[in-house]
């Protein structure tokens, strides 16, 4: 019964055995503790070290031999109270982080219908939008992209696009659209993911060729700001279409 209660407040099985034995027999050497608890000497020593760290065991030196002693059981209450106060001190931080997590909204869409949801959503935001890792759309999604750009132009929504070196032809094609600025990144990026940044959202668009499109929409202000900062860092070192 005693050992069960000790384990309920954080003792391991061996620690509970050792602590109870030390309470009953008083200061003892490792060998005696091992004999009484039927725990191997090495495991006794490891558990004693843990109990010392937790403040439940102290030791004294007699005739060059270490004797270990259980602290007053009332000390258990004090230690638990100390832990409680520590936990209370970090509760506000944990609550704030939970609120941040709650604010983050992640949705996953599949197929061209899911991709359409993203572009329809983008048209609701009139401030400048960014695309990192833009590339030539697959033929099945090309009409959808053209329709989006026509409506974007009608709403005069500005757009900046960063293309990798291997997508120069696509970059030239889309640079002809109104309210679009295009640059070529200095590095070669062979990634199927196009990152769209707009409002407080980040959309990760994957899928080309025979792969079914997957669209991941994340609504998170801090994340969108971080991606926006990253985009403009690359924008500064990228070259305009010549």
Secondary structure, 3 states (H helix, E strand, C coil): CHHHHHHHCCCCHHHHHHHHHHHHHCCECHHHHHHHHCCCHHHHHHHHHHHHHHCCEEEEEECCEEEEEECCCHHHHHHHHHHHHHHHHHHHHHHHHHHHHHHCEEEEEEHHHHHHHHHHHHCCCCCCEEEEEECCCCHHHHHHHHHHHHHHHHCCCCEEEEECHHHHHHHHHHCCCCCEEEEECCCCCCCCCEEEEECCEEEEEECCCCCCCEEEEEECHHHHHHHHHHHHHHHHHCEECC
